[in-house]
């Protein structure tokens, strides 16, 4: 009986992992945890969010997702890269505790530590992400009431593709800045990822990000470019969540908002364009800036569920249904964000592991979630991750951000968007120029007032909203969503292509019989 099982493993689908025995199930669970690990911990490293909280809510979010989807979908929820632009936009706002009217005074404020720190502004970004998670529930309700085919008309590839392209291009500057701190170390990470992803086989192809992180980290440590003092000071056991990092801390009595300084400076007088930023105004700014990003992540979700359905040979779009999978993903994102962790999303790496092992039992994924939760209670482990040099993070980010934009291009190509139609060219052009142009303009955002609240709108928010409206009103819409076969509009932004893995496996399977015939 055991011989039969060993032959089946990796050759045909296994939907009940208990057949394999407890030891193999535990190993498979660990494998899924490490598959998601490299990308999941990279998001808090880039944003400044807590690594421990990230691991905790990746695990809890996955368990919540499985509960809502009737334990049918073998998906792991890890950190979403799509929201990096939102975190970056809010966390880099120049907000001071008092008013300065000249550029020189503002520079002095920066040096004197009078500006709000990144960590103080991140909870505002998390508030925006939590609202974005709730937007999933709205789309899930629309799917339930009207059906996916009708709702998806408003989110065709000509809208979602350019939005995803913009996300990657907006982030590119930060990746280059991080790499610039030590290009040799960054290049180790970049080259390792490329080699593993192009020429790697099996698990090596699934884990290029994790392997790239480890290789670059080791080189940095050997060359004396890592400070391990924080690791020595960190305890072995501790709580993964701190109240000051949560959204709930924003509503404490002592929390102020300060004064917002936009980048524009009057050429004649040298005065900085300023506006008082109330706590309410900053919350509204975070919401309007970040919520539109959910348009891209929801389409990513639909694509990932389609990929998992294809891999497992089950139509999860119909059963348990997109309304359930979206609800699970949205609630997991909202809960994680409220407690200071990144937004969640279904993970391509784990789909790749399913493809390789052909063990499709969702219980194995839940084991990975339990392992992630256990690791979140070890601050020393988190300190090792946080000690990673910025050049390593930059090298990984450079590849990932480029892949995000490439995924947007892939969306457009695979769905065969017709660019001979002027309406499609106009929609794509407006989204790209508004999203990227406003972000890199002198002001960096569009600022306006609503009553007593001053609001700053990011380029991505403006581009996304305008793109959706333009697509809805312009004639010539030609996109139809097929609920039976899934959607090509989705995007796996984690940097691994399930399609490449499947093609690699198919080519290997074709070669195997030929060898047998020769024998």
BELURLIN-V611400 format. One record per residue. N is the residue number from 0. PHI is phi in degrees with one decimal (none if undefined). PSI is psi in whole degrees, 0 to 359 (NA if undefined). Layout:
# BELURLIN-V611400
N,PHI,PSI  N,PHI,PSI
This chain:
# BELURLIN-V611400
0,none,320  1,-66.3,326  2,-64.0,321  3,-61.5,317  4,-64.3,319  5,-66.4,329  6,-72.7,324  7,-69.5,322  8,-59.3,120  9,86.7,356  10,-111.1,324  11,-142.7,160  12,-62.5,133  13,-115.3,118  14,-103.7,355  15,-132.2,97  16,-69.1,345  17,-63.2,338  18,-61.4,333  19,-83.4,344  20,94.3,158  21,-61.1,313  22,-56.0,315  23,-67.1,323  24,-61.8,317  25,-64.3,318  26,-64.1,318  27,-63.9,322  28,-63.8,316  29,-61.6,320  30,-60.2,317  31,-64.6,322  32,-64.6,316  33,-71.0,333  34,-63.9,320  35,-83.8,344  36,-61.9,310  37,-57.2,314  38,-74.8,321  39,-64.1,316  40,-78.9,345  41,-68.5,325  42,-61.6,311  43,-64.1,329  44,-64.6,322  45,-74.7,319  46,-88.5,333  47,97.8,4  48,-73.4,169  49,-76.9,130  50,-66.4,318  51,-61.8,314  52,-63.8,325  53,-61.9,312  54,-65.0,319  55,-59.1,311  56,-84.5,345  57,-66.5,316  58,-68.0,310  59,-64.9,321  60,-63.2,320  61,-63.4,317  62,-65.2,320  63,-64.0,317  64,-58.9,315  65,-65.5,323  66,-63.4,315  67,-71.7,329  68,-93.8,22  69,61.5,26  70,59.7,29  71,-99.7,332  72,-99.1,118  73,-79.8,68  74,-119.2,140  75,-106.2,139  76,-103.5,116  77,-118.3,190  78,-70.1,137  79,-90.4,131  80,-80.1,339  81,-62.0,330  82,-85.9,2  83,-58.0,323  84,-63.8,323  85,-65.6,312  86,-59.8,315  87,-64.1,320  88,-62.4,313  89,-74.0,317  90,-69.3,340  91,-102.2,6  92,-61.4,138  93,-86.6,100  94,-123.4,124  95,-110.6,162  96,-82.6,344  97,-144.4,170  98,-90.1,133  99,-126.2,138  100,-107.4,352  101,-124.6,160  102,-63.5,322  103,-64.7,319  104,-67.3,324  105,-68.0,320  106,-61.9,320  107,-64.5,324  108,-65.4,322  109,-63.6,313  110,-68.4,329  111,-84.7,3  112,72.0,24  113,-89.1,354  114,-85.2,152  115,-64.2,139  116,-79.8,165  117,-58.1,317  118,-64.9,331  119,-74.3,334  120,-93.6,340  121,-59.0,322  122,-59.4,330  123,-66.3,319  124,-63.0,320  125,-63.0,326  126,-61.1,315  127,-63.4,320  128,-67.5,323  129,-61.6,319  130,-66.2,324  131,-62.2,322  132,-62.5,323  133,-69.3,335  134,-64.0,330  135,-57.2,321  136,-65.7,325  137,-64.5,313  138,-65.1,321  139,-61.0,319  140,-64.7,319  141,-64.1,320  142,-61.2,318  143,-66.6,320  144,-81.0,317  145,-112.7,347  146,90.6,148  147,-63.1,325  148,-59.9,317  149,-72.2,319  150,-68.9,321  151,-69.4,349  152,-61.0,334  153,-86.4,351  154,-130.1,57  155,-75.6,169  156,-58.6,331  157,-68.1,342  158,-95.0,307  159,-70.0,325  160,-58.3,303  161,-61.4,328  162,-63.6,315  163,-66.8,321  164,-58.7,316  165,-63.5,321  166,-57.9,311  167,-64.2,318  168,-69.6,324  169,-64.4,324  170,-77.9,343  171,-56.9,324  172,-60.9,317  173,-66.9,326  174,-64.2,315  175,-64.6,319  176,-61.2,319  177,-68.7,318  178,-62.1,327  179,-64.2,341  180,-68.6,334  181,-168.9,88  182,-61.2,321  183,-57.9,318  184,-67.7,320  185,-62.3,320  186,-66.1,328  187,-60.2,315  188,-63.6,315  189,-62.4,310  190,-66.2,323  191,-63.0,316  192,-61.7,314  193,-61.8,313  194,-62.5,314  195,-66.1,320  196,-76.5,330  197,-90.5,314  198,-108.1,353  199,-69.2,155  200,-124.3,153  201,59.2,228  202,-67.2,334  203,-61.1,321  204,-71.1,332  205,-78.4,330  206,-114.9,42  207,-65.3,325  208,-66.4,313  209,-62.9,317  210,-66.1,321  211,-62.6,319  212,-61.8,312  213,-62.6,314  214,-61.8,313  215,-67.3,321  216,-62.3,316  217,-63.2,315  218,-61.6,317  219,-62.7,318  220,-66.7,317  221,-64.7,326  222,-89.7,8  223,75.9,29  224,-107.1,20  225,-127.3,133  226,-98.9,109  227,-95.8,11  228,-62.0,324  229,-67.6,330  230,-68.3,317  231,-64.2,325  232,-80.4,339  233,-74.0,139  234,-75.0,165  235,-77.1,327  236,-128.1,137  237,-169.9,169  238,-77.9,137  239,-80.2,346  240,-118.6,134  241,-115.1,137  242,-58.3,323  243,-64.2,340  244,-92.7,356  245,-91.2,163  246,-66.2,330  247,-61.4,332  248,-67.0,339  249,-66.1,337  250,-99.1,12  251,-76.1,154  252,-62.2,327  253,-84.9,2  254,-84.2,120  255,-110.9,173  256,-116.8,333  257,79.3,204  258,-119.5,131  259,-87.0,131  260,-115.1,114  261,-80.3,167  262,-77.5,347  263,-72.0,133  264,-125.1,130  265,-61.7,124  266,-65.3,326  267,-85.0,314  268,-94.6,340  269,77.7,10  270,-78.5,143  271,-85.3,136  272,-73.5,117  273,-126.9,163  274,-156.7,139  275,-66.8,131  276,-112.0,103  277,-72.2,164  278,-59.3,319  279,-63.1,319  280,-63.7,321  281,-69.6,324  282,-65.6,318  283,-65.8,319  284,-58.5,314  285,-62.0,319  286,-65.6,310  287,-68.9,329  288,-71.4,319  289,-97.9,324  290,-55.2,318  291,-59.7,338  292,-62.5,334  293,-61.1,338  294,-58.7,315  295,-70.1,318  296,-70.3,329  297,-69.2,323  298,-69.2,324  299,-59.4,316  300,-59.7,314  301,-62.7,319  302,-64.3,320  303,-66.5,318  304,-63.8,323  305,-63.3,318  306,-64.8,318  307,-65.3,319  308,-59.3,316  309,-64.9,319  310,-66.2,316  311,-87.3,348  312,65.1,41  313,-137.3,139  314,-88.4,86  315,-74.1,346  316,-67.6,329  317,-96.5,323  318,-140.8,110  319,-81.9,353  320,104.2,148  321,-62.7,331  322,-63.8,327  323,-78.5,317  324,-66.1,320  325,-64.9,320  326,-62.2,316  327,-63.0,314  328,-66.0,317  329,-65.3,315  330,-65.6,321  331,-61.7,319  332,-65.1,315  333,-63.3,314  334,-65.4,314  335,-58.6,316  336,-65.7,321  337,-59.7,331  338,-102.1,17  339,83.4,22  340,-108.9,162  341,-68.7,164  342,-62.4,148  343,-98.1,156  344,-157.0,155  345,-64.3,145  346,-111.1,128  347,-66.5,325  348,-57.6,318  349,-70.3,328  350,-64.5,323  351,-63.5,321  352,-64.0,320  353,-58.9,319  354,-63.1,319  355,-75.7,315  356,-84.8,332  357,60.2,25  358,-99.2,105  359,-102.3,11  360,-71.9,120  361,-59.4,339  362,-61.6,326  363,-63.6,321  364,-65.1,322  365,-67.9,328  366,-61.6,318  367,-60.3,321  368,-63.4,318  369,-63.1,320  370,-63.5,319  371,-63.2,319  372,-62.7,316  373,-60.3,317  374,-66.0,334  375,-68.1,342  376,-92.6,16  377,-117.4,92  378,-59.1,330  379,-65.0,320  380,-63.3,316  381,-62.7,324  382,-64.5,324  383,-62.4,319  384,-66.6,316  385,-70.3,341  386,-78.5,355  387,-57.8,130  388,-64.8,151  389,-62.9,332  390,-66.1,323  391,-64.2,313  392,-60.5,319  393,-63.4,319  394,-64.0,316  395,-64.4,316  396,-63.4,321  397,-57.3,316  398,-69.9,313  399,-63.8,317  400,-65.5,321  401,-63.6,321  402,-67.0,326  403,-59.8,311  404,-63.4,320  405,-63.7,326  406,-63.3,321  407,-62.2,318  408,-63.1,318  409,-61.2,320  410,-54.5,312  411,-67.5,319  412,-68.9,312  413,-66.0,330  414,-91.3,2  415,54.5,51  416,-61.6,132  417,-87.7,102  418,-87.3,7  419,-79.9,346  420,-85.0,125  421,-59.9,324  422,-63.0,324  423,-70.5,320  424,-62.8,317  425,-64.8,314  426,-60.0,311  427,-63.3,316  428,-63.2,315  429,-63.8,316  430,-61.4,312  431,-64.3,313  432,-68.7,316  433,-64.9,313  434,-62.8,310  435,-82.1,318  436,-62.7,312  437,-64.4,320  438,-61.2,320  439,-100.6,14  440,-75.8,173  441,-62.5,325  442,-82.3,329  443,80.5,352  444,-167.0,168  445,-103.3,115  446,-102.2,139  447,-156.2,170  448,-115.8,140  449,-124.4,100  450,67.2,234  451,-90.8,355  452,-95.8,128  453,-94.5,133  454,-127.4,140  455,-117.3,121  456,-103.1,125  457,-72.8,162  458,-62.5,320  459,-64.1,321  460,-63.8,314  461,-63.8,312  462,-61.2,318  463,-64.4,312  464,-64.8,315  465,-64.6,320  466,-62.5,317  467,-64.1,316  468,-65.7,315  469,-59.8,314  470,-62.1,325  471,-71.2,325  472,-95.5,335  473,-76.1,140  474,-72.9,163  475,97.9,19  476,-65.1,133  477,-133.2,14  478,-95.3,131  479,-125.3,127  480,-88.5,128  481,-101.3,112  482,-72.4,340  483,-79.9,324  484,-108.4,0  485,89.8,195  486,-132.8,140  487,-89.8,4  488,-82.6,349  489,-74.4,169  490,-145.2,128  491,-91.3,106  492,-92.9,12  493,-87.9,354  494,98.5,3  495,-118.0,134  496,-99.7,113  497,-61.1,325  498,-61.1,317  499,-63.2,319  500,-63.6,317  501,-63.6,317  502,-64.0,323  503,-63.9,316  504,-65.3,318  505,-62.2,318  506,-66.0,325  507,-67.0,319  508,-66.1,325  509,-68.4,325  510,-71.9,325  511,-58.9,310  512,-60.0,325  513,-62.3,321  514,-65.5,321  515,-65.2,320  516,-63.2,320  517,-63.8,323  518,-66.4,NA
